[in-house]
C-alpha cells in the first residue's frame, strides 16, 4: 500500500532546493547524479510555485472580501 505523500511547507521546499544547488555547485558529481538532482530540483520548483499560487489566491480572496465591508 502506498504511503500518502507528505506536503512540505514552502520553507522546506526552498531549503531542499538550496541543498541541491549546493551539491551541484561542488562540481564533483557525475552526470547521472547531476541529472537526478536537476530533476528533483525542477519537481521542487513546481511544488513551490504551486504553494505560491495558492497563497496568492488566498490573499486575493481575503483582499476582495475585506473590500466588501
N, CA, C and O atoms as a GROMACS GRO file, in nm:
protein
  276
    1UNK      N    1   0.084  -0.118   0.000
    1UNK     CA    2   0.000   0.000   0.000
    1UNK      C    3   0.089   0.125   0.000
    1UNK      O    4   0.184   0.134   0.078
    2UNK      N    5   0.058   0.220  -0.087
    2UNK     CA    6   0.138   0.341  -0.099
    2UNK      C    7   0.114   0.435   0.018
    2UNK      O    8   0.002   0.450   0.067
    3UNK      N    9   0.224   0.497   0.061
    3UNK     CA   10   0.212   0.594   0.170
    3UNK      C   11   0.157   0.724   0.115
    3UNK      O   12   0.189   0.762   0.002
    4UNK      N   13   0.074   0.794   0.193
    4UNK     CA   14   0.028   0.924   0.145
    4UNK      C   15   0.145   1.021   0.137
    4UNK      O   16   0.234   1.021   0.223
    5UNK      N   17   0.144   1.104   0.033
    5UNK     CA   18   0.253   1.198   0.013
    5UNK      C   19   0.242   1.311   0.114
    5UNK      O   20   0.138   1.375   0.128
    6UNK      N   21   0.353   1.335   0.186
    6UNK     CA   22   0.354   1.444   0.284
    6UNK      C   23   0.370   1.575   0.209
    6UNK      O   24   0.449   1.586   0.115
    7UNK      N   25   0.294   1.675   0.250
    7UNK     CA   26   0.310   1.805   0.188
    7UNK      C   27   0.412   1.884   0.268
    7UNK      O   28   0.409   1.888   0.391
    8UNK      N   29   0.502   1.946   0.197
    8UNK     CA   30   0.608   2.025   0.258
    8UNK      C   31   0.566   2.171   0.261
    8UNK      O   32   0.487   2.216   0.178
    9UNK      N   33   0.620   2.242   0.357
    9UNK     CA   34   0.597   2.386   0.360
    9UNK      C   35   0.685   2.450   0.253
    9UNK      O   36   0.780   2.389   0.204
   10UNK      N   37   0.651   2.573   0.217
   10UNK     CA   38   0.731   2.645   0.119
   10UNK      C   39   0.876   2.656   0.167
   10UNK      O   40   0.970   2.643   0.088
   11UNK      N   41   0.892   2.681   0.296
   11UNK     CA   42   1.025   2.696   0.353
   11UNK      C   43   1.106   2.567   0.339
   11UNK      O   44   1.225   2.572   0.308
   12UNK      N   45   1.042   2.451   0.363
   12UNK     CA   46   1.111   2.323   0.348
   12UNK      C   47   1.150   2.298   0.203
   12UNK      O   48   1.259   2.248   0.175
   13UNK      N   49   1.062   2.334   0.113
   13UNK     CA   50   1.091   2.318  -0.030
   13UNK      C   51   1.212   2.402  -0.067
   13UNK      O   52   1.302   2.356  -0.137
   14UNK      N   53   1.215   2.526  -0.020
   14UNK     CA   54   1.325   2.618  -0.050
   14UNK      C   55   1.456   2.565   0.008
   14UNK      O   56   1.561   2.572  -0.057
   15UNK      N   57   1.452   2.512   0.130
   15UNK     CA   58   1.572   2.454   0.192
   15UNK      C   59   1.624   2.337   0.109
   15UNK      O   60   1.745   2.325   0.087
   16UNK      N   61   1.533   2.251   0.065
   16UNK     CA   62   1.574   2.137  -0.018
   16UNK      C   63   1.637   2.184  -0.149
   16UNK      O   64   1.735   2.126  -0.195
   17UNK      N   65   1.581   2.288  -0.208
   17UNK     CA   66   1.638   2.342  -0.331
   17UNK      C   67   1.778   2.398  -0.306
   17UNK      O   68   1.869   2.378  -0.388
   18UNK      N   69   1.796   2.466  -0.194
   18UNK     CA   70   1.929   2.520  -0.161
   18UNK      C   71   2.031   2.408  -0.146
   18UNK      O   72   2.146   2.422  -0.189
   19UNK      N   73   1.991   2.296  -0.085
   19UNK     CA   74   2.082   2.182  -0.069
   19UNK      C   75   2.121   2.125  -0.205
   19UNK      O   76   2.237   2.092  -0.228
   20UNK      N   77   2.024   2.114  -0.294
   20UNK     CA   78   2.051   2.061  -0.428
   20UNK      C   79   2.147   2.152  -0.503
   20UNK      O   80   2.242   2.105  -0.565
   21UNK      N   81   2.122   2.282  -0.497
   21UNK     CA   82   2.210   2.377  -0.565
   21UNK      C   83   2.351   2.368  -0.508
   21UNK      O   84   2.449   2.372  -0.582
   22UNK      N   85   2.361   2.355  -0.376
   22UNK     CA   86   2.491   2.342  -0.313
   22UNK      C   87   2.566   2.219  -0.362
   22UNK      O   88   2.686   2.227  -0.390
   23UNK      N   89   2.498   2.107  -0.372
   23UNK     CA   90   2.561   1.984  -0.420
   23UNK      C   91   2.607   1.999  -0.564
   23UNK      O   92   2.715   1.954  -0.601
   24UNK      N   93   2.523   2.064  -0.645
   24UNK     CA   94   2.558   2.080  -0.786
   24UNK      C   95   2.673   2.180  -0.804
   24UNK      O   96   2.753   2.167  -0.896
   25UNK      N   97   2.680   2.279  -0.715
   25UNK     CA   98   2.788   2.377  -0.722
   25UNK      C   99   2.924   2.318  -0.687
   25UNK      O  100   3.027   2.369  -0.730
   26UNK      N  101   2.924   2.210  -0.609
   26UNK     CA  102   3.050   2.146  -0.572
   26UNK      C  103   3.125   2.098  -0.696
   26UNK      O  104   3.248   2.099  -0.699
   27UNK      N  105   3.051   2.057  -0.796
   27UNK     CA  106   3.111   2.022  -0.924
   27UNK      C  107   3.179   1.886  -0.932
   27UNK      O  108   3.231   1.851  -1.038
   28UNK      N  109   3.181   1.810  -0.824
   28UNK     CA  110   3.249   1.681  -0.828
   28UNK      C  111   3.152   1.563  -0.831
   28UNK      O  112   3.180   1.456  -0.777
   29UNK      N  113   3.037   1.584  -0.896
   29UNK     CA  114   2.939   1.476  -0.907
   29UNK      C  115   2.928   1.433  -1.054
   29UNK      O  116   2.952   1.511  -1.146
   30UNK      N  117   2.892   1.308  -1.072
   30UNK     CA  118   2.880   1.251  -1.207
   30UNK      C  119   2.756   1.307  -1.278
   30UNK      O  120   2.664   1.359  -1.215
   31UNK      N  121   2.758   1.294  -1.408
   31UNK     CA  122   2.649   1.344  -1.491
   31UNK      C  123   2.515   1.284  -1.449
   31UNK      O  124   2.416   1.356  -1.439
   32UNK      N  125   2.512   1.155  -1.423
   32UNK     CA  126   2.386   1.089  -1.386
   32UNK      C  127   2.330   1.149  -1.257
   32UNK      O  128   2.209   1.174  -1.246
   33UNK      N  129   2.418   1.172  -1.160
   33UNK     CA  130   2.374   1.230  -1.032
   33UNK      C  131   2.329   1.375  -1.054
   33UNK      O  132   2.231   1.419  -0.994
   34UNK      N  133   2.398   1.448  -1.140
   34UNK     CA  134   2.358   1.585  -1.172
   34UNK      C  135   2.218   1.589  -1.232
   34UNK      O  136   2.136   1.673  -1.195
   35UNK      N  137   2.192   1.497  -1.324
   35UNK     CA  138   2.059   1.491  -1.386
   35UNK      C  139   1.952   1.455  -1.284
   35UNK      O  140   1.842   1.510  -1.286
   36UNK      N  141   1.986   1.362  -1.196
   36UNK     CA  142   1.892   1.323  -1.090
   36UNK      C  143   1.860   1.443  -1.000
   36UNK      O  144   1.744   1.467  -0.966
   37UNK      N  145   1.963   1.516  -0.961
   37UNK     CA  146   1.942   1.634  -0.877
   37UNK      C  147   1.863   1.742  -0.950
   37UNK      O  148   1.778   1.808  -0.892
   38UNK      N  149   1.893   1.759  -1.079
   38UNK     CA  150   1.821   1.857  -1.159
   38UNK      C  151   1.672   1.824  -1.165
   38UNK      O  152   1.588   1.911  -1.148
   39UNK      N  153   1.642   1.696  -1.190
   39UNK     CA  154   1.501   1.653  -1.194
   39UNK      C  155   1.432   1.678  -1.061
   39UNK      O  156   1.320   1.729  -1.058
   40UNK      N  157   1.498   1.644  -0.952
   40UNK     CA  158   1.442   1.666  -0.818
   40UNK      C  159   1.421   1.815  -0.796
   40UNK      O  160   1.318   1.857  -0.742
   41UNK      N  161   1.518   1.895  -0.837
   41UNK     CA  162   1.506   2.040  -0.822
   41UNK      C  163   1.389   2.097  -0.900
   41UNK      O  164   1.316   2.181  -0.849
   42UNK      N  165   1.371   2.051  -1.023
   42UNK     CA  166   1.260   2.100  -1.104
   42UNK      C  167   1.126   2.060  -1.043
   42UNK      O  168   1.029   2.136  -1.048
   43UNK      N  169   1.121   1.942  -0.986
   43UNK     CA  170   0.999   1.897  -0.918
   43UNK      C  171   0.970   1.987  -0.798
   43UNK      O  172   0.855   2.023  -0.774
   44UNK      N  173   1.074   2.021  -0.724
   44UNK     CA  174   1.057   2.110  -0.608
   44UNK      C  175   1.015   2.251  -0.652
   44UNK      O  176   0.936   2.316  -0.584
   45UNK      N  177   1.068   2.297  -0.764
   45UNK     CA  178   1.029   2.429  -0.816
   45UNK      C  179   0.879   2.430  -0.847
   45UNK      O  180   0.809   2.525  -0.813
   46UNK      N  181   0.831   2.324  -0.911
   46UNK     CA  182   0.688   2.315  -0.942
   46UNK      C  183   0.604   2.313  -0.815
   46UNK      O  184   0.501   2.379  -0.806
   47UNK      N  185   0.650   2.237  -0.717
   47UNK     CA  186   0.580   2.228  -0.589
   47UNK      C  187   0.577   2.364  -0.519
   47UNK      O  188   0.475   2.405  -0.464
   48UNK      N  189   0.690   2.433  -0.522
   48UNK     CA  190   0.698   2.566  -0.461
   48UNK      C  191   0.610   2.666  -0.533
   48UNK      O  192   0.545   2.749  -0.469
   49UNK      N  193   0.608   2.660  -0.666
   49UNK     CA  194   0.524   2.751  -0.744
   49UNK      C  195   0.377   2.728  -0.710
   49UNK      O  196   0.300   2.823  -0.700
   50UNK      N  197   0.340   2.603  -0.694
   50UNK     CA  198   0.202   2.570  -0.658
   50UNK      C  199   0.166   2.631  -0.523
   50UNK      O  200   0.057   2.686  -0.506
   51UNK      N  201   0.258   2.621  -0.427
   51UNK     CA  202   0.234   2.680  -0.294
   51UNK      C  203   0.218   2.832  -0.305
   51UNK      O  204   0.130   2.890  -0.241
   52UNK      N  205   0.302   2.896  -0.386
   52UNK     CA  206   0.292   3.041  -0.403
   52UNK      C  207   0.162   3.081  -0.471
   52UNK      O  208   0.100   3.180  -0.435
   53UNK      N  209   0.121   3.002  -0.570
   53UNK     CA  210  -0.006   3.029  -0.639
   53UNK      C  211  -0.124   3.019  -0.543
   53UNK      O  212  -0.216   3.100  -0.547
   54UNK      N  213  -0.120   2.917  -0.455
   54UNK     CA  214  -0.226   2.901  -0.355
   54UNK      C  215  -0.230   3.021  -0.261
   54UNK      O  216  -0.337   3.072  -0.229
   55UNK      N  217  -0.113   3.064  -0.216
   55UNK     CA  218  -0.105   3.178  -0.125
   55UNK      C  219  -0.157   3.305  -0.193
   55UNK      O  220  -0.228   3.384  -0.131
   56UNK      N  221  -0.120   3.324  -0.320
   56UNK     CA  222  -0.166   3.441  -0.394
   56UNK      C  223  -0.319   3.442  -0.405
   56UNK      O  224  -0.382   3.546  -0.388
   57UNK      N  225  -0.376   3.327  -0.434
   57UNK     CA  226  -0.521   3.316  -0.446
   57UNK      C  227  -0.589   3.348  -0.313
   57UNK      O  228  -0.690   3.418  -0.311
   58UNK      N  229  -0.534   3.297  -0.203
   58UNK     CA  230  -0.591   3.327  -0.071
   58UNK      C  231  -0.585   3.476  -0.041
   58UNK      O  232  -0.681   3.533   0.010
   59UNK      N  233  -0.472   3.538  -0.073
   59UNK     CA  234  -0.457   3.682  -0.048
   59UNK      C  235  -0.556   3.761  -0.131
   59UNK      O  236  -0.620   3.853  -0.080
   60UNK      N  237  -0.571   3.725  -0.258
   60UNK     CA  238  -0.668   3.795  -0.344
   60UNK      C  239  -0.809   3.779  -0.290
   60UNK      O  240  -0.887   3.875  -0.288
   61UNK      N  241  -0.843   3.658  -0.246
   61UNK     CA  242  -0.977   3.632  -0.192
   61UNK      C  243  -1.000   3.712  -0.066
   61UNK      O  244  -1.106   3.774  -0.050
   62UNK      N  245  -0.904   3.711   0.025
   62UNK     CA  246  -0.918   3.786   0.150
   62UNK      C  247  -0.927   3.936   0.125
   62UNK      O  248  -1.006   4.006   0.188
   63UNK      N  249  -0.846   3.985   0.033
   63UNK     CA  250  -0.848   4.128   0.000
   63UNK      C  251  -0.982   4.166  -0.061
   63UNK      O  252  -1.039   4.269  -0.026
   64UNK      N  253  -1.030   4.084  -0.152
   64UNK     CA  254  -1.160   4.110  -0.216
   64UNK      C  255  -1.270   4.110  -0.111
   64UNK      O  256  -1.356   4.199  -0.112
   65UNK      N  257  -1.270   4.012  -0.022
   65UNK     CA  258  -1.373   4.003   0.082
   65UNK      C  259  -1.365   4.118   0.181
   65UNK      O  260  -1.469   4.163   0.231
   66UNK      N  261  -1.247   4.167   0.210
   66UNK     CA  262  -1.235   4.277   0.306
   66UNK      C  263  -1.283   4.409   0.245
   66UNK      O  264  -1.322   4.499   0.319
   67UNK      N  265  -1.282   4.422   0.115
   67UNK     CA  266  -1.331   4.542   0.048
   67UNK      C  267  -1.483   4.547   0.043
   67UNK      O  268  -1.540   4.651   0.010
   68UNK      N  269  -1.549   4.437   0.073
   68UNK     CA  270  -1.695   4.433   0.071
   68UNK      C  271  -1.757   4.500   0.193
   68UNK      O  272  -1.874   4.538   0.188
   69UNK      N  273  -1.683   4.514   0.300
   69UNK     CA  274  -1.737   4.568   0.425
   69UNK      C  275  -1.770   4.715   0.414
   69UNK      O  276  -1.816   4.775   0.511
   0.00000   0.00000   0.00000
